[in-house]
Amino acid sequence: MDFGVNFSYLLKVFGSLVIIIDPVAVVPMFLLLTKGDTPEHKKSVALRSTFIASGVLFLFAILGDGLLKALDISEPAFRIAGGLLLLFAAIDMVVVKDSGIRSTTQDENKEAVKKPDISVFPLAIPLIAGPGAMTALVMHMRAEESAGFLMQGLILVILFLVLAFNYICLLCADRLAKILGVTGTNVITRVFGIILAAMAIQFMLNGTALFINSFKGA
């Protein structure tokens, strides 16, 4: 008995969240902002930033769909808009460009360096809990709304696992940086970007299909 659990979809959710949050790509910014800090302080920053990002993402996953419905935003419109946003994030990843969609701008970096605590900004938001991750979460939660609370609860469990993986990457940031280097990190980010671009296009195609079908059923 599978209790109505769609394991293939859950695997898709896990893959999409890992790709969008991209824990490996957060490591260079984490090392830059904690340069010269003690190992104990780095652990503290990693824990706080992950905890804050978790709160933001879990809150958005639970309440985001209700907010969209209150604003009378249809599923086709949200899928197309969300797919477009994810596509922009994917382009940033492929060209390794900081536009502020899933990363920080140069001005934001300068502001962050001056702050004594960078856990909230820019680590938690937007590097971990960025617009792309929020959008994907709402899409997944809305897609499984008809399947009941079990599937939605499992999506939240997967989110927890991805964030736990992100935390481990931050704790091992120094080792990862030595192993991967700048080139290795960029290669992984570009590969993830290509996959995310395909997912974004699929989101928009699905939204367009729903929009067309709504007219056919009218």
Short mmCIF file of the C-alpha atoms (twelve columns), coordinates in Angstrom:
data_MODEL
# 
_entry.id   MODEL 
# 
loop_
_atom_site.group_PDB 
_atom_site.id 
_atom_site.type_symbol 
_atom_site.label_atom_id 
_atom_site.label_alt_id 
_atom_site.label_comp_id 
_atom_site.label_asym_id 
_atom_site.label_seq_id 
_atom_site.Cartn_x 
_atom_site.Cartn_y 
_atom_site.Cartn_z 
_atom_site.pdbx_PDB_model_num 
ATOM 1   C CA . MET A 1   0.000   0.000  0.000   1 
ATOM 2   C CA . ASP A 2   1.446   3.325  -1.052  1 
ATOM 3   C CA . PHE A 3   -1.110  5.520  0.779   1 
ATOM 4   C CA . GLY A 4   -1.364  7.678  -2.338  1 
ATOM 5   C CA . VAL A 5   2.275   8.743  -2.145  1 
ATOM 6   C CA . ASN A 6   3.747   9.761  -5.498  1 
ATOM 7   C CA . PHE A 7   7.412   8.946  -4.958  1 
ATOM 8   C CA . SER A 8   8.469   10.003 -8.447  1 
ATOM 9   C CA . TYR A 9   6.998   13.453 -7.848  1 
ATOM 10  C CA . LEU A 10  8.678   13.689 -4.440  1 
ATOM 11  C CA . LEU A 11  11.995  12.913 -6.117  1 
ATOM 12  C CA . LYS A 12  11.276  15.710 -8.579  1 
ATOM 13  C CA . VAL A 13  10.564  18.073 -5.676  1 
ATOM 14  C CA . PHE A 14  13.836  17.122 -3.989  1 
ATOM 15  C CA . GLY A 15  15.813  17.643 -7.175  1 
ATOM 16  C CA . SER A 16  14.209  20.983 -7.938  1 
ATOM 17  C CA . LEU A 17  14.829  22.370 -4.437  1 
ATOM 18  C CA . VAL A 18  18.465  21.224 -4.420  1 
ATOM 19  C CA . ILE A 19  18.989  22.826 -7.824  1 
ATOM 20  C CA . ILE A 20  17.263  26.106 -6.949  1 
ATOM 21  C CA . ILE A 21  18.787  26.581 -3.482  1 
ATOM 22  C CA . ASP A 22  22.115  25.221 -4.801  1 
ATOM 23  C CA . PRO A 23  23.981  24.777 -1.480  1 
ATOM 24  C CA . VAL A 24  27.359  24.483 -3.230  1 
ATOM 25  C CA . ALA A 25  26.955  27.924 -4.810  1 
ATOM 26  C CA . VAL A 26  26.241  29.485 -1.380  1 
ATOM 27  C CA . VAL A 27  29.638  28.348 -0.081  1 
ATOM 28  C CA . PRO A 28  31.827  31.013 -1.815  1 
ATOM 29  C CA . MET A 29  29.672  33.893 -0.514  1 
ATOM 30  C CA . PHE A 30  29.640  32.327 2.965   1 
ATOM 31  C CA . LEU A 31  33.434  32.131 2.995   1 
ATOM 32  C CA . LEU A 32  33.765  35.695 1.716   1 
ATOM 33  C CA . LEU A 33  31.474  37.148 4.385   1 
ATOM 34  C CA . THR A 34  33.010  35.116 7.228   1 
ATOM 35  C CA . LYS A 35  36.629  35.621 6.170   1 
ATOM 36  C CA . GLY A 36  38.835  35.899 9.240   1 
ATOM 37  C CA . ASP A 37  36.136  34.659 11.611  1 
ATOM 38  C CA . THR A 38  36.749  31.874 14.090  1 
ATOM 39  C CA . PRO A 39  35.390  28.367 13.344  1 
ATOM 40  C CA . GLU A 40  32.940  28.772 16.226  1 
ATOM 41  C CA . HIS A 41  31.551  32.004 14.768  1 
ATOM 42  C CA . LYS A 42  31.243  30.428 11.313  1 
ATOM 43  C CA . LYS A 43  29.226  27.561 12.808  1 
ATOM 44  C CA . SER A 44  26.991  30.062 14.584  1 
ATOM 45  C CA . VAL A 45  26.399  32.048 11.390  1 
ATOM 46  C CA . ALA A 46  25.685  28.862 9.428   1 
ATOM 47  C CA . LEU A 47  23.137  27.712 12.018  1 
ATOM 48  C CA . ARG A 48  21.370  31.079 12.293  1 
ATOM 49  C CA . SER A 49  21.174  31.647 8.543   1 
ATOM 50  C CA . THR A 50  19.806  28.142 7.938   1 
ATOM 51  C CA . PHE A 51  17.288  28.520 10.765  1 
ATOM 52  C CA . ILE A 52  16.047  31.886 9.466   1 
ATOM 53  C CA . ALA A 53  15.839  30.655 5.868   1 
ATOM 54  C CA . SER A 54  13.950  27.572 7.069   1 
ATOM 55  C CA . GLY A 55  11.388  29.742 8.859   1 
ATOM 56  C CA . VAL A 56  10.861  31.894 5.768   1 
ATOM 57  C CA . LEU A 57  10.515  28.958 3.380   1 
ATOM 58  C CA . PHE A 58  8.261   26.878 5.619   1 
ATOM 59  C CA . LEU A 59  6.027   29.886 6.249   1 
ATOM 60  C CA . PHE A 60  5.831   30.650 2.538   1 
ATOM 61  C CA . ALA A 61  5.152   26.988 1.692   1 
ATOM 62  C CA . ILE A 62  2.225   26.865 4.137   1 
ATOM 63  C CA . LEU A 63  0.719   30.315 3.605   1 
ATOM 64  C CA . GLY A 64  1.879   31.264 0.099   1 
ATOM 65  C CA . ASP A 65  -0.878  29.466 -1.798  1 
ATOM 66  C CA . GLY A 66  -3.578  30.951 0.434   1 
ATOM 67  C CA . LEU A 67  -2.189  34.421 -0.185  1 
ATOM 68  C CA . LEU A 68  -2.268  33.905 -3.955  1 
ATOM 69  C CA . LYS A 69  -5.856  32.691 -3.782  1 
ATOM 70  C CA . ALA A 70  -6.812  35.716 -1.679  1 
ATOM 71  C CA . LEU A 71  -5.311  37.896 -4.409  1 
ATOM 72  C CA . ASP A 72  -7.316  35.925 -7.007  1 
ATOM 73  C CA . ILE A 73  -4.210  34.810 -8.888  1 
ATOM 74  C CA . SER A 74  -5.064  31.802 -11.080 1 
ATOM 75  C CA . GLU A 75  -2.919  28.662 -11.288 1 
ATOM 76  C CA . PRO A 76  -2.045  29.191 -14.994 1 
ATOM 77  C CA . ALA A 77  -0.933  32.772 -14.301 1 
ATOM 78  C CA . PHE A 78  1.189   31.707 -11.345 1 
ATOM 79  C CA . ARG A 79  2.780   28.805 -13.216 1 
ATOM 80  C CA . ILE A 80  3.725   31.037 -16.163 1 
ATOM 81  C CA . ALA A 81  5.005   33.863 -13.940 1 
ATOM 82  C CA . GLY A 82  6.830   31.431 -11.653 1 
ATOM 83  C CA . GLY A 83  8.391   29.648 -14.603 1 
ATOM 84  C CA . LEU A 84  9.577   32.971 -16.011 1 
ATOM 85  C CA . LEU A 85  11.148  33.901 -12.675 1 
ATOM 86  C CA . LEU A 86  12.881  30.525 -12.446 1 
ATOM 87  C CA . LEU A 87  14.128  30.971 -16.016 1 
ATOM 88  C CA . PHE A 88  15.778  34.268 -15.075 1 
ATOM 89  C CA . ALA A 89  17.394  32.529 -12.093 1 
ATOM 90  C CA . ALA A 90  18.586  29.731 -14.378 1 
ATOM 91  C CA . ILE A 91  20.140  32.223 -16.813 1 
ATOM 92  C CA . ASP A 92  22.014  33.806 -13.912 1 
ATOM 93  C CA . MET A 93  23.329  30.376 -12.929 1 
ATOM 94  C CA . VAL A 94  24.462  29.461 -16.443 1 
ATOM 95  C CA . VAL A 95  26.322  32.724 -17.078 1 
ATOM 96  C CA . VAL A 96  27.353  32.985 -13.392 1 
ATOM 97  C CA . LYS A 97  25.963  36.496 -13.231 1 
ATOM 98  C CA . ASP A 98  24.722  38.282 -10.100 1 
ATOM 99  C CA . SER A 99  21.466  40.045 -10.932 1 
ATOM 100 C CA . GLY A 100 19.872  39.848 -7.501  1 
ATOM 101 C CA . ILE A 101 17.262  37.225 -8.461  1 
ATOM 102 C CA . ARG A 102 18.957  34.317 -6.713  1 
ATOM 103 C CA . SER A 103 22.031  36.140 -5.484  1 
ATOM 104 C CA . THR A 104 23.153  39.557 -4.327  1 
ATOM 105 C CA . THR A 105 24.234  42.599 -6.286  1 
ATOM 106 C CA . GLN A 106 27.584  44.338 -5.819  1 
ATOM 107 C CA . ASP A 107 25.975  47.127 -3.775  1 
ATOM 108 C CA . GLU A 108 24.288  44.553 -1.540  1 
ATOM 109 C CA . ASN A 109 27.590  42.751 -1.047  1 
ATOM 110 C CA . LYS A 110 29.240  45.983 0.123   1 
ATOM 111 C CA . GLU A 111 26.367  46.624 2.517   1 
ATOM 112 C CA . ALA A 112 26.489  43.061 3.852   1 
ATOM 113 C CA . VAL A 113 30.227  43.193 4.566   1 
ATOM 114 C CA . LYS A 114 29.726  46.262 6.768   1 
ATOM 115 C CA . LYS A 115 27.095  44.517 8.903   1 
ATOM 116 C CA . PRO A 116 28.213  42.613 12.038  1 
ATOM 117 C CA . ASP A 117 25.657  39.824 11.473  1 
ATOM 118 C CA . ILE A 118 25.142  38.566 7.942   1 
ATOM 119 C CA . SER A 119 22.890  35.651 8.926   1 
ATOM 120 C CA . VAL A 120 19.671  37.330 7.785   1 
ATOM 121 C CA . PHE A 121 21.059  39.242 4.813   1 
ATOM 122 C CA . PRO A 122 22.455  38.131 2.471   1 
ATOM 123 C CA . LEU A 123 22.848  34.489 3.587   1 
ATOM 124 C CA . ALA A 124 19.308  33.552 4.654   1 
ATOM 125 C CA . ILE A 125 17.705  35.931 2.153   1 
ATOM 126 C CA . PRO A 126 18.189  35.802 -0.806  1 
ATOM 127 C CA . LEU A 127 21.010  33.236 -1.062  1 
ATOM 128 C CA . ILE A 128 19.160  30.359 0.643   1 
ATOM 129 C CA . ALA A 129 15.529  31.481 0.760   1 
ATOM 130 C CA . GLY A 130 15.361  33.310 -2.552  1 
ATOM 131 C CA . PRO A 131 12.388  34.123 -4.789  1 
ATOM 132 C CA . GLY A 132 13.063  31.032 -6.900  1 
ATOM 133 C CA . ALA A 133 12.834  28.671 -3.920  1 
ATOM 134 C CA . MET A 134 9.679   30.389 -2.657  1 
ATOM 135 C CA . THR A 135 8.048   30.171 -6.085  1 
ATOM 136 C CA . ALA A 136 8.920   26.499 -6.538  1 
ATOM 137 C CA . LEU A 137 7.573   25.633 -3.101  1 
ATOM 138 C CA . VAL A 138 4.216   27.264 -3.735  1 
ATOM 139 C CA . MET A 139 3.971   25.508 -7.112  1 
ATOM 140 C CA . HIS A 140 4.676   22.111 -5.588  1 
ATOM 141 C CA . MET A 141 2.302   22.642 -2.665  1 
ATOM 142 C CA . ARG A 142 -0.469  23.820 -4.988  1 
ATOM 143 C CA . ALA A 143 0.095   20.913 -7.388  1 
ATOM 144 C CA . GLU A 144 -0.357  18.417 -4.545  1 
ATOM 145 C CA . GLU A 145 -3.296  20.188 -2.902  1 
ATOM 146 C CA . SER A 146 -5.760  17.636 -4.308  1 
ATOM 147 C CA . ALA A 147 -3.595  14.747 -3.023  1 
ATOM 148 C CA . GLY A 148 -4.199  15.802 0.569   1 
ATOM 149 C CA . PHE A 149 -2.063  16.718 3.555   1 
ATOM 150 C CA . LEU A 150 0.164   13.633 3.329   1 
ATOM 151 C CA . MET A 151 1.889   14.659 0.105   1 
ATOM 152 C CA . GLN A 152 2.144   18.278 1.196   1 
ATOM 153 C CA . GLY A 153 3.621   17.155 4.503   1 
ATOM 154 C CA . LEU A 154 6.192   15.034 2.672   1 
ATOM 155 C CA . ILE A 155 7.132   18.066 0.579   1 
ATOM 156 C CA . LEU A 156 7.870   19.924 3.813   1 
ATOM 157 C CA . VAL A 157 9.980   16.966 4.994   1 
ATOM 158 C CA . ILE A 158 11.950  17.155 1.741   1 
ATOM 159 C CA . LEU A 159 12.435  20.893 2.260   1 
ATOM 160 C CA . PHE A 160 13.854  20.139 5.716   1 
ATOM 161 C CA . LEU A 161 16.280  17.593 4.231   1 
ATOM 162 C CA . VAL A 162 17.492  20.053 1.573   1 
ATOM 163 C CA . LEU A 163 18.027  22.767 4.179   1 
ATOM 164 C CA . ALA A 164 19.876  20.281 6.392   1 
ATOM 165 C CA . PHE A 165 22.121  19.476 3.416   1 
ATOM 166 C CA . ASN A 166 22.678  23.208 2.907   1 
ATOM 167 C CA . TYR A 167 23.693  23.542 6.575   1 
ATOM 168 C CA . ILE A 168 26.197  20.689 6.222   1 
ATOM 169 C CA . CYS A 169 27.681  22.390 3.150   1 
ATOM 170 C CA . LEU A 170 28.170  25.596 5.140   1 
ATOM 171 C CA . LEU A 171 29.839  23.696 7.971   1 
ATOM 172 C CA . CYS A 172 32.191  22.070 5.435   1 
ATOM 173 C CA . ALA A 173 32.630  25.271 3.410   1 
ATOM 174 C CA . ASP A 174 36.411  25.458 3.803   1 
ATOM 175 C CA . ARG A 175 36.887  21.859 2.690   1 
ATOM 176 C CA . LEU A 176 34.472  22.200 -0.236  1 
ATOM 177 C CA . ALA A 177 36.215  25.356 -1.426  1 
ATOM 178 C CA . LYS A 178 39.577  23.567 -1.451  1 
ATOM 179 C CA . ILE A 179 38.171  20.540 -3.288  1 
ATOM 180 C CA . LEU A 180 36.025  22.333 -5.888  1 
ATOM 181 C CA . GLY A 181 37.740  25.679 -6.285  1 
ATOM 182 C CA . VAL A 182 36.135  28.508 -8.244  1 
ATOM 183 C CA . THR A 183 36.037  26.524 -11.485 1 
ATOM 184 C CA . GLY A 184 34.426  23.476 -9.904  1 
ATOM 185 C CA . THR A 185 31.764  25.579 -8.199  1 
ATOM 186 C CA . ASN A 186 30.959  27.380 -11.456 1 
ATOM 187 C CA . VAL A 187 30.705  24.102 -13.375 1 
ATOM 188 C CA . ILE A 188 28.207  22.668 -10.877 1 
ATOM 189 C CA . THR A 189 26.219  25.901 -10.886 1 
ATOM 190 C CA . ARG A 190 26.062  25.964 -14.708 1 
ATOM 191 C CA . VAL A 191 24.888  22.351 -14.902 1 
ATOM 192 C CA . PHE A 192 22.200  23.066 -12.304 1 
ATOM 193 C CA . GLY A 193 21.269  26.193 -14.258 1 
ATOM 194 C CA . ILE A 194 20.660  24.231 -17.460 1 
ATOM 195 C CA . ILE A 195 18.419  21.747 -15.617 1 
ATOM 196 C CA . LEU A 196 16.555  24.588 -13.899 1 
ATOM 197 C CA . ALA A 197 16.007  26.324 -17.253 1 
ATOM 198 C CA . ALA A 198 14.349  23.185 -18.624 1 
ATOM 199 C CA . MET A 199 12.162  22.948 -15.521 1 
ATOM 200 C CA . ALA A 200 11.204  26.616 -15.861 1 
ATOM 201 C CA . ILE A 201 10.144  26.121 -19.490 1 
ATOM 202 C CA . GLN A 202 8.081   23.095 -18.435 1 
ATOM 203 C CA . PHE A 203 6.354   25.176 -15.746 1 
ATOM 204 C CA . MET A 204 5.412   27.777 -18.370 1 
ATOM 205 C CA . LEU A 205 4.227   25.127 -20.847 1 
ATOM 206 C CA . ASN A 206 2.042   23.544 -18.168 1 
ATOM 207 C CA . GLY A 207 0.627   26.938 -17.256 1 
ATOM 208 C CA . THR A 208 -0.132  27.713 -20.881 1 
ATOM 209 C CA . ALA A 209 -1.852  24.337 -21.300 1 
ATOM 210 C CA . LEU A 210 -4.007  24.971 -18.238 1 
ATOM 211 C CA . PHE A 211 -4.901  28.412 -19.601 1 
ATOM 212 C CA . ILE A 212 -5.958  26.957 -22.976 1 
ATOM 213 C CA . ASN A 213 -7.922  24.151 -21.339 1 
ATOM 214 C CA . SER A 214 -9.786  26.640 -19.153 1 
ATOM 215 C CA . PHE A 215 -11.130 28.276 -22.331 1 
ATOM 216 C CA . LYS A 216 -12.061 24.921 -23.854 1 
ATOM 217 C CA . GLY A 217 -14.000 23.972 -20.736 1 
ATOM 218 C CA . ALA A 218 -15.785 27.318 -20.556 1 
# 
